[in-house]
């Protein structure tokens, strides 16, 4: 079967209540929301996200750990070693 015959598989719409907390954090980092954004902030590209993911892993953190207050206790939801 060639690429011309390939058709995407329909995926049901996912609500925010169905997304994991880590998925929500990743969407905030990498997603585009709306037609234009006047803040000048750009979502992370793949290379930038890969670098961030490597840093998170080195700290044994998860994406949700980025959402906690700066002066909070160490992450509770960190990756077990």
N, CA, C and O atoms as a GROMACS GRO file, in nm:
protein
  324
    1UNK      N    1   0.085  -0.118   0.000
    1UNK     CA    2   0.000   0.000   0.000
    1UNK      C    3   0.090   0.123   0.000
    1UNK      O    4   0.175   0.138   0.088
    2UNK      N    5   0.071   0.212  -0.098
    2UNK     CA    6   0.150   0.334  -0.109
    2UNK      C    7   0.098   0.442  -0.016
    2UNK      O    8  -0.010   0.430   0.043
    3UNK      N    9   0.176   0.550  -0.005
    3UNK     CA   10   0.135   0.661   0.081
    3UNK      C   11   0.009   0.729   0.030
    3UNK      O   12  -0.068   0.785   0.109
    4UNK      N   13  -0.014   0.725  -0.102
    4UNK     CA   14  -0.132   0.790  -0.158
    4UNK      C   15  -0.260   0.724  -0.106
    4UNK      O   16  -0.364   0.790  -0.095
    5UNK      N   17  -0.254   0.597  -0.073
    5UNK     CA   18  -0.372   0.525  -0.024
    5UNK      C   19  -0.388   0.535   0.128
    5UNK      O   20  -0.490   0.492   0.182
    6UNK      N   21  -0.290   0.591   0.196
    6UNK     CA   22  -0.294   0.599   0.341
    6UNK      C   23  -0.397   0.701   0.386
    6UNK      O   24  -0.403   0.811   0.332
    7UNK      N   25  -0.478   0.664   0.483
    7UNK     CA   26  -0.576   0.756   0.541
    7UNK      C   27  -0.562   0.750   0.693
    7UNK      O   28  -0.546   0.642   0.750
    8UNK      N   29  -0.568   0.865   0.759
    8UNK     CA   30  -0.556   0.864   0.905
    8UNK      C   31  -0.673   0.793   0.970
    8UNK      O   32  -0.785   0.794   0.919
    9UNK      N   33  -0.645   0.732   1.082
    9UNK     CA   34  -0.750   0.666   1.161
    9UNK      C   35  -0.820   0.773   1.243
    9UNK      O   36  -0.754   0.849   1.314
   10UNK      N   37  -0.952   0.780   1.236
   10UNK     CA   38  -1.022   0.881   1.317
   10UNK      C   39  -0.999   0.858   1.466
   10UNK      O   40  -1.007   0.746   1.515
   11UNK      N   41  -0.969   0.965   1.535
   11UNK     CA   42  -0.946   0.959   1.680
   11UNK      C   43  -1.057   1.038   1.747
   11UNK      O   44  -1.084   1.151   1.709
   12UNK      N   45  -1.123   0.979   1.846
   12UNK     CA   46  -1.229   1.053   1.914
   12UNK      C   47  -1.174   1.177   1.982
   12UNK      O   48  -1.060   1.179   2.026
   13UNK      N   49  -1.256   1.280   1.991
   13UNK     CA   50  -1.218   1.404   2.058
   13UNK      C   51  -1.190   1.375   2.206
   13UNK      O   52  -1.268   1.307   2.273
   14UNK      N   53  -1.078   1.427   2.256
   14UNK     CA   54  -1.043   1.408   2.397
   14UNK      C   55  -1.070   1.538   2.472
   14UNK      O   56  -1.030   1.645   2.429
   15UNK      N   57  -1.137   1.526   2.582
   15UNK     CA   58  -1.162   1.644   2.665
   15UNK      C   59  -1.047   1.662   2.763
   15UNK      O   60  -0.970   1.569   2.785
   16UNK      N   61  -1.036   1.780   2.821
   16UNK     CA   62  -0.928   1.805   2.916
   16UNK      C   63  -0.941   1.718   3.040
   16UNK      O   64  -0.841   1.690   3.106
   17UNK      N   65  -1.061   1.674   3.073
   17UNK     CA   66  -1.077   1.587   3.189
   17UNK      C   67  -1.021   1.448   3.161
   17UNK      O   68  -0.993   1.373   3.255
   18UNK      N   69  -1.005   1.412   3.033
   18UNK     CA   70  -0.951   1.281   2.998
   18UNK      C   71  -0.799   1.284   2.983
   18UNK      O   72  -0.736   1.179   2.988
   19UNK      N   73  -0.740   1.399   2.965
   19UNK     CA   74  -0.596   1.410   2.950
   19UNK      C   75  -0.529   1.400   3.087
   19UNK      O   76  -0.584   1.448   3.187
   20UNK      N   77  -0.412   1.338   3.091
   20UNK     CA   78  -0.340   1.330   3.218
   20UNK      C   79  -0.284   1.467   3.254
   20UNK      O   80  -0.274   1.555   3.168
   21UNK      N   81  -0.248   1.485   3.377
   21UNK     CA   82  -0.189   1.611   3.421
   21UNK      C   83  -0.057   1.637   3.348
   21UNK      O   84  -0.026   1.752   3.316
   22UNK      N   85   0.021   1.531   3.322
   22UNK     CA   86   0.146   1.548   3.247
   22UNK      C   87   0.118   1.590   3.104
   22UNK      O   88   0.189   1.675   3.049
   23UNK      N   89   0.016   1.532   3.041
   23UNK     CA   90  -0.020   1.570   2.904
   23UNK      C   91  -0.062   1.717   2.900
   23UNK      O   92  -0.028   1.788   2.805
   24UNK      N   93  -0.136   1.762   3.001
   24UNK     CA   94  -0.178   1.902   3.005
   24UNK      C   95  -0.057   1.995   3.016
   24UNK      O   96  -0.052   2.098   2.949
   25UNK      N   97   0.040   1.958   3.098
   25UNK     CA   98   0.161   2.039   3.113
   25UNK      C   99   0.238   2.044   2.981
   25UNK      O  100   0.289   2.150   2.944
   26UNK      N  101   0.246   1.932   2.911
   26UNK     CA  102   0.316   1.927   2.782
   26UNK      C  103   0.243   2.013   2.679
   26UNK      O  104   0.307   2.082   2.599
   27UNK      N  105   0.111   2.008   2.679
   27UNK     CA  106   0.034   2.093   2.587
   27UNK      C  107   0.059   2.241   2.614
   27UNK      O  108   0.068   2.320   2.521
   28UNK      N  109   0.070   2.278   2.741
   28UNK     CA  110   0.099   2.418   2.774
   28UNK      C  111   0.236   2.459   2.722
   28UNK      O  112   0.255   2.574   2.681
   29UNK      N  113   0.332   2.367   2.724
   29UNK     CA  114   0.467   2.397   2.677
   29UNK      C  115   0.477   2.401   2.525
   29UNK      O  116   0.551   2.482   2.470
   30UNK      N  117   0.404   2.313   2.457
   30UNK     CA  118   0.425   2.293   2.313
   30UNK      C  119   0.306   2.331   2.226
   30UNK      O  120   0.319   2.336   2.103
   31UNK      N  121   0.192   2.356   2.286
   31UNK     CA  122   0.071   2.379   2.207
   31UNK      C  123   0.057   2.520   2.154
   31UNK      O  124   0.115   2.615   2.206
   32UNK      N  125  -0.021   2.532   2.049
   32UNK     CA  126  -0.060   2.662   1.992
   32UNK      C  127  -0.208   2.678   2.019
   32UNK      O  128  -0.288   2.591   1.986
   33UNK      N  129  -0.244   2.789   2.080
   33UNK     CA  130  -0.383   2.813   2.119
   33UNK      C  131  -0.433   2.940   2.052
   33UNK      O  132  -0.391   3.050   2.088
   34UNK      N  133  -0.522   2.925   1.957
   34UNK     CA  134  -0.579   3.040   1.888
   34UNK      C  135  -0.503   3.074   1.761
   34UNK      O  136  -0.394   3.023   1.736
   35UNK      N  137  -0.562   3.162   1.682
   35UNK     CA  138  -0.507   3.198   1.552
   35UNK      C  139  -0.382   3.285   1.564
   35UNK      O  140  -0.287   3.266   1.487
   36UNK      N  141  -0.378   3.377   1.658
   36UNK     CA  142  -0.260   3.462   1.673
   36UNK      C  143  -0.230   3.482   1.820
   36UNK      O  144  -0.318   3.472   1.906
   37UNK      N  145  -0.106   3.509   1.846
   37UNK     CA  146  -0.062   3.528   1.984
   37UNK      C  147   0.025   3.653   1.988
   37UNK      O  148   0.133   3.655   1.929
   38UNK      N  149  -0.021   3.756   2.055
   38UNK     CA  150   0.051   3.883   2.060
   38UNK      C  151   0.153   3.890   2.173
   38UNK      O  152   0.219   3.992   2.189
   39UNK      N  153   0.168   3.783   2.252
   39UNK     CA  154   0.259   3.789   2.367
   39UNK      C  155   0.405   3.775   2.326
   39UNK      O  156   0.493   3.812   2.403
   40UNK      N  157   0.431   3.722   2.208
   40UNK     CA  158   0.568   3.700   2.164
   40UNK      C  159   0.623   3.567   2.211
   40UNK      O  160   0.730   3.525   2.167
   41UNK      N  161   0.552   3.501   2.300
   41UNK     CA  162   0.595   3.370   2.348
   41UNK      C  163   0.565   3.265   2.242
   41UNK      O  164   0.456   3.264   2.185
   42UNK      N  165   0.660   3.179   2.217
   42UNK     CA  166   0.643   3.073   2.118
   42UNK      C  167   0.642   2.938   2.189
   42UNK      O  168   0.714   2.919   2.287
   43UNK      N  169   0.562   2.844   2.139
   43UNK     CA  170   0.566   2.709   2.197
   43UNK      C  171   0.701   2.644   2.168
   43UNK      O  172   0.769   2.679   2.072
   44UNK      N  173   0.738   2.548   2.252
   44UNK     CA  174   0.864   2.476   2.231
   44UNK      C  175   0.855   2.395   2.102
   44UNK      O  176   0.751   2.338   2.071
   45UNK      N  177   0.966   2.390   2.028
   45UNK     CA  178   0.972   2.301   1.912
   45UNK      C  179   1.022   2.164   1.960
   45UNK      O  180   1.049   2.147   2.079
   46UNK      N  181   1.032   2.069   1.871
   46UNK     CA  182   1.069   1.933   1.910
   46UNK      C  183   1.206   1.929   1.976
   46UNK      O  184   1.223   1.863   2.079
   47UNK      N  185   1.305   1.998   1.919
   47UNK     CA  186   1.440   1.998   1.976
   47UNK      C  187   1.440   2.060   2.117
   47UNK      O  188   1.503   2.007   2.208
   48UNK      N  189   1.368   2.170   2.133
   48UNK     CA  190   1.362   2.235   2.264
   48UNK      C  191   1.292   2.145   2.366
   48UNK      O  192   1.336   2.136   2.481
   49UNK      N  193   1.183   2.079   2.324
   49UNK     CA  194   1.114   1.990   2.417
   49UNK      C  195   1.202   1.871   2.454
   49UNK      O  196   1.204   1.830   2.570
   50UNK      N  197   1.275   1.816   2.356
   50UNK     CA  198   1.366   1.705   2.385
   50UNK      C  199   1.471   1.745   2.488
   50UNK      O  200   1.503   1.667   2.577
   51UNK      N  201   1.525   1.868   2.475
   51UNK     CA  202   1.624   1.916   2.571
   51UNK      C  203   1.561   1.933   2.710
   51UNK      O  204   1.621   1.897   2.811
   52UNK      N  205   1.440   1.987   2.713
   52UNK     CA  206   1.371   2.001   2.841
   52UNK      C  207   1.341   1.865   2.902
   52UNK      O  208   1.359   1.845   3.022
   53UNK      N  209   1.295   1.770   2.820
   53UNK     CA  210   1.264   1.635   2.870
   53UNK      C  211   1.389   1.569   2.928
   53UNK      O  212   1.382   1.504   3.032
   54UNK      N  213   1.504   1.585   2.861
   54UNK     CA  214   1.629   1.529   2.912
   54UNK      C  215   1.665   1.593   3.047
   54UNK      O  216   1.709   1.524   3.138
   55UNK      N  217   1.646   1.725   3.058
   55UNK     CA  218   1.674   1.793   3.184
   55UNK      C  219   1.580   1.744   3.294
   55UNK      O  220   1.624   1.718   3.406
   56UNK      N  221   1.452   1.730   3.262
   56UNK     CA  222   1.355   1.679   3.360
   56UNK      C  223   1.396   1.540   3.408
   56UNK      O  224   1.394   1.512   3.528
   57UNK      N  225   1.433   1.454   3.314
   57UNK     CA  226   1.476   1.318   3.351
   57UNK      C  227   1.600   1.321   3.440
   57UNK      O  228   1.611   1.242   3.534
   58UNK      N  229   1.693   1.413   3.411
   58UNK     CA  230   1.814   1.422   3.493
   58UNK      C  231   1.782   1.462   3.636
   58UNK      O  232   1.854   1.426   3.730
   59UNK      N  233   1.673   1.538   3.654
   59UNK     CA  234   1.628   1.580   3.787
   59UNK      C  235   1.529   1.482   3.848
   59UNK      O  236   1.487   1.499   3.963
   60UNK      N  237   1.491   1.379   3.770
   60UNK     CA  238   1.388   1.282   3.810
   60UNK      C  239   1.255   1.353   3.836
   60UNK      O  240   1.184   1.322   3.932
   61UNK      N  241   1.224   1.448   3.749
   61UNK     CA  242   1.099   1.522   3.755
   61UNK      C  243   1.008   1.481   3.642
   61UNK      O  244   1.052   1.419   3.545
   62UNK      N  245   0.880   1.516   3.655
   62UNK     CA  246   0.780   1.497   3.552
   62UNK      C  247   0.736   1.635   3.503
   62UNK      O  248   0.760   1.734   3.573
   63UNK      N  249   0.672   1.645   3.385
   63UNK     CA  250   0.628   1.776   3.338
   63UNK      C  251   0.540   1.852   3.438
   63UNK      O  252   0.548   1.975   3.445
   64UNK      N  253   0.458   1.782   3.514
   64UNK     CA  254   0.372   1.850   3.612
   64UNK      C  255   0.453   1.918   3.722
   64UNK      O  256   0.404   2.012   3.785
   65UNK      N  257   0.576   1.872   3.746
   65UNK     CA  258   0.658   1.934   3.848
   65UNK      C  259   0.694   2.078   3.812
   65UNK      O  260   0.728   2.157   3.900
   66UNK      N  261   0.686   2.114   3.683
   66UNK     CA  262   0.714   2.251   3.641
   66UNK      C  263   0.602   2.346   3.683
   66UNK      O  264   0.622   2.467   3.684
   67UNK      N  265   0.487   2.292   3.717
   67UNK     CA  266   0.373   2.376   3.754
   67UNK      C  267   0.366   2.407   3.902
   67UNK      O  268   0.281   2.485   3.945
   68UNK      N  269   0.451   2.347   3.981
   68UNK     CA  270   0.447   2.373   4.126
   68UNK      C  271   0.519   2.503   4.158
   68UNK      O  272   0.605   2.546   4.080
   69UNK      N  273   0.486   2.567   4.269
   69UNK     CA  274   0.552   2.693   4.306
   69UNK      C  275   0.704   2.675   4.320
   69UNK      O  276   0.751   2.568   4.358
   70UNK      N  277   0.776   2.780   4.291
   70UNK     CA  278   0.923   2.774   4.291
   70UNK      C  279   0.980   2.734   4.427
   70UNK      O  280   1.076   2.658   4.433
   71UNK      N  281   0.922   2.783   4.533
   71UNK     CA  282   0.978   2.756   4.665
   71UNK      C  283   0.908   2.642   4.738
   71UNK      O  284   0.916   2.630   4.860
   72UNK      N  285   0.840   2.558   4.664
   72UNK     CA  286   0.770   2.444   4.723
   72UNK      C  287   0.869   2.333   4.757
   72UNK      O  288   0.986   2.339   4.720
   73UNK      N  289   0.819   2.235   4.826
   73UNK     CA  290   0.900   2.117   4.859
   73UNK      C  291   0.937   2.043   4.732
   73UNK      O  292   0.878   2.069   4.627
   74UNK      N  293   1.034   1.952   4.738
   74UNK     CA  294   1.070   1.874   4.621
   74UNK      C  295   0.949   1.804   4.560
   74UNK      O  296   0.851   1.776   4.630
   75UNK      N  297   0.955   1.775   4.430
   75UNK     CA  298   0.840   1.715   4.364
   75UNK      C  299   0.794   1.585   4.428
   75UNK      O  300   0.876   1.501   4.464
   76UNK      N  301   0.665   1.571   4.442
   76UNK     CA  302   0.607   1.450   4.499
   76UNK      C  303   0.588   1.346   4.389
   76UNK      O  304   0.605   1.227   4.412
   77UNK      N  305   0.552   1.391   4.269
   77UNK     CA  306   0.521   1.302   4.159
   77UNK      C  307   0.644   1.270   4.076
   77UNK      O  308   0.632   1.245   3.956
   78UNK      N  309   0.761   1.272   4.135
   78UNK     CA  310   0.882   1.249   4.058
   78UNK      C  311   0.896   1.101   4.020
   78UNK      O  312   0.831   1.013   4.076
   79UNK      N  313   0.981   1.079   3.923
   79UNK     CA  314   1.006   0.944   3.872
   79UNK      C  315   1.083   0.864   3.977
   79UNK      O  316   1.181   0.913   4.034
   80UNK      N  317   1.041   0.744   4.002
   80UNK     CA  318   1.110   0.658   4.098
   80UNK      C  319   1.237   0.604   4.036
   80UNK      O  320   1.237   0.563   3.920
   81UNK      N  321   1.346   0.602   4.113
   81UNK     CA  322   1.473   0.546   4.060
   81UNK      C  323   1.486   0.401   4.090
   81UNK      O  324   1.586   0.339   4.053
   0.00000   0.00000   0.00000
